[in-house]
């Protein structure tokens, strides 16, 4: 299964900082090939047309962090978010603090987070 959502870019702290400096809203999907919950959420919610449209309409930058091989940059973000593993979904509104979304996603949860 592809770990890249349509239009997503690989997560890096530098890219996140750059997008935040541009006051872009950012959604981060931390996932792994062996994470069943991650794959279900991607199929049922993150790849769903209404959610993709919402991301597009709100100009949300999508970043995917692939933790399949325990990438240290992803581990650092998990640790900073007080999480031991994936899935982790973070939404950064323009100029605001990150919101941590539930580990089981629905389109409604994502929509509510984006409307803050």
C-alpha positions as a Markdown table, in Angstrom:
| # | Residue | x | y | z |
|---|---|---|---|---|
| 1 | Unk | 0.0 | 0.0 | 0.0 |
| 2 | Unk | 1.2 | 3.5 | -0.8 |
| 3 | Unk | 1.8 | 5.6 | 2.2 |
| 4 | Unk | 1.5 | 8.8 | 0.3 |
| 5 | Unk | -1.9 | 10.5 | 0.3 |
| 6 | Unk | -2.8 | 12.4 | -2.9 |
| 7 | Unk | -0.8 | 15.6 | -3.0 |
| 8 | Unk | 1.1 | 14.9 | 0.2 |
| 9 | Unk | 4.8 | 15.6 | 0.8 |
| 10 | Unk | 7.2 | 13.7 | 3.1 |
| 11 | Unk | 7.3 | 15.1 | 6.6 |
| 12 | Unk | 10.3 | 17.0 | 7.8 |
| 13 | Unk | 10.7 | 19.5 | 10.6 |
| 14 | Unk | 12.2 | 22.0 | 8.2 |
| 15 | Unk | 9.2 | 21.7 | 5.7 |
| 16 | Unk | 6.7 | 22.0 | 8.6 |
| 17 | Unk | 8.5 | 25.2 | 9.8 |
| 18 | Unk | 8.5 | 26.6 | 6.3 |
| 19 | Unk | 4.8 | 26.0 | 5.8 |
| 20 | Unk | 4.0 | 27.4 | 9.2 |
| 21 | Unk | 6.0 | 30.5 | 8.4 |
| 22 | Unk | 3.8 | 30.9 | 5.3 |
| 23 | Unk | 0.7 | 30.7 | 7.5 |
| 24 | Unk | -0.4 | 27.6 | 5.7 |
| 25 | Unk | -2.6 | 25.1 | 7.6 |
| 26 | Unk | -0.8 | 21.8 | 7.9 |
| 27 | Unk | -2.2 | 18.3 | 8.4 |
| 28 | Unk | 0.4 | 15.6 | 9.4 |
| 29 | Unk | -0.3 | 11.9 | 9.0 |
| 30 | Unk | 2.2 | 9.7 | 10.8 |
| 31 | Unk | 1.9 | 6.2 | 9.6 |
| 32 | Unk | 3.6 | 2.9 | 8.9 |
| 33 | Unk | 3.2 | 0.0 | 6.5 |
| 34 | Unk | 2.6 | -2.4 | 9.4 |
| 35 | Unk | 0.0 | -0.1 | 11.1 |
| 36 | Unk | -3.4 | -1.6 | 10.3 |
| 37 | Unk | -5.3 | 1.3 | 12.0 |
| 38 | Unk | -3.3 | 3.8 | 9.8 |
| 39 | Unk | -4.2 | 2.0 | 6.6 |
| 40 | Unk | -7.9 | 1.8 | 7.6 |
| 41 | Unk | -8.0 | 5.6 | 8.4 |
| 42 | Unk | -6.3 | 6.4 | 5.1 |
| 43 | Unk | -8.8 | 4.3 | 3.1 |
| 44 | Unk | -11.9 | 5.3 | 4.9 |
| 45 | Unk | -11.1 | 9.0 | 5.7 |
| 46 | Unk | -8.0 | 10.6 | 4.4 |
| 47 | Unk | -8.3 | 9.3 | 0.8 |
| 48 | Unk | -12.1 | 10.0 | 0.8 |
| 49 | Unk | -13.2 | 12.6 | -1.8 |
| 50 | Unk | -15.0 | 14.9 | 0.8 |
| 51 | Unk | -11.9 | 15.0 | 2.9 |
| 52 | Unk | -9.6 | 15.5 | -0.1 |
| 53 | Unk | -11.9 | 18.3 | -1.3 |
| 54 | Unk | -11.8 | 19.9 | 2.2 |
| 55 | Unk | -8.0 | 19.9 | 2.3 |
| 56 | Unk | -7.9 | 21.4 | -1.2 |
| 57 | Unk | -10.6 | 24.1 | -0.4 |
| 58 | Unk | -8.7 | 25.2 | 2.8 |
| 59 | Unk | -5.3 | 25.0 | 1.1 |
| 60 | Unk | -4.1 | 22.5 | 3.7 |
| 61 | Unk | -0.6 | 21.2 | 3.2 |
| 62 | Unk | -0.5 | 17.4 | 3.7 |
| 63 | Unk | 2.6 | 15.9 | 5.2 |
| 64 | Unk | 3.1 | 12.2 | 5.6 |
| 65 | Unk | 5.6 | 10.8 | 8.0 |
| 66 | Unk | 6.5 | 7.2 | 7.3 |
| 67 | Unk | 7.5 | 5.4 | 10.5 |
| 68 | Unk | 7.8 | 2.0 | 8.9 |
| 69 | Unk | 11.6 | 1.9 | 9.5 |
| 70 | Unk | 11.5 | 3.9 | 12.7 |
| 71 | Unk | 12.7 | 7.2 | 11.1 |
| 72 | Unk | 14.3 | 9.3 | 13.9 |
| 73 | Unk | 12.6 | 12.5 | 12.7 |
| 74 | Unk | 9.2 | 10.8 | 13.1 |
| 75 | Unk | 10.1 | 9.4 | 16.5 |
| 76 | Unk | 11.1 | 12.9 | 17.6 |
| 77 | Unk | 7.6 | 14.2 | 16.5 |
| 78 | Unk | 5.9 | 11.3 | 18.3 |
| 79 | Unk | 7.8 | 12.0 | 21.4 |
| 80 | Unk | 7.1 | 15.7 | 21.3 |
| 81 | Unk | 3.4 | 14.8 | 21.0 |
| 82 | Unk | 3.6 | 12.3 | 24.0 |
| 83 | Unk | 2.9 | 9.3 | 21.8 |
| 84 | Unk | 4.7 | 6.0 | 21.7 |
| 85 | Unk | 3.7 | 5.1 | 18.2 |
| 86 | Unk | 1.5 | 5.6 | 15.1 |
| 87 | Unk | -1.1 | 6.5 | 14.0 |
| 88 | Unk | -0.7 | 10.2 | 15.0 |
| 89 | Unk | -2.6 | 12.9 | 13.2 |
| 90 | Unk | -1.8 | 16.5 | 13.8 |
| 91 | Unk | -3.5 | 19.6 | 12.5 |
| 92 | Unk | -1.7 | 23.0 | 12.7 |
| 93 | Unk | -4.1 | 25.8 | 12.0 |
| 94 | Unk | -2.5 | 29.0 | 10.5 |
| 95 | Unk | -0.7 | 30.7 | 13.4 |
| 96 | Unk | -2.1 | 28.3 | 16.0 |
| 97 | Unk | -1.0 | 25.4 | 18.2 |
| 98 | Unk | -1.2 | 21.8 | 16.9 |
| 99 | Unk | -4.4 | 19.8 | 17.6 |
| 100 | Unk | -4.0 | 16.0 | 18.1 |
| 101 | Unk | -6.8 | 14.2 | 16.4 |
| 102 | Unk | -8.2 | 10.8 | 17.6 |
| 103 | Unk | -6.4 | 7.6 | 16.5 |
| 104 | Unk | -9.6 | 6.4 | 14.8 |
| 105 | Unk | -10.5 | 9.0 | 12.2 |
| 106 | Unk | -13.8 | 9.8 | 10.4 |
| 107 | Unk | -14.4 | 12.5 | 7.8 |
| 108 | Unk | -16.5 | 14.3 | 10.4 |
| 109 | Unk | -13.6 | 14.4 | 12.9 |
| 110 | Unk | -11.2 | 15.8 | 10.2 |
| 111 | Unk | -13.8 | 18.4 | 9.1 |
| 112 | Unk | -14.4 | 19.5 | 12.7 |
| 113 | Unk | -10.6 | 19.9 | 13.3 |
| 114 | Unk | -10.2 | 22.0 | 10.2 |
| 115 | Unk | -13.0 | 24.3 | 11.1 |
| 116 | Unk | -11.5 | 24.7 | 14.6 |
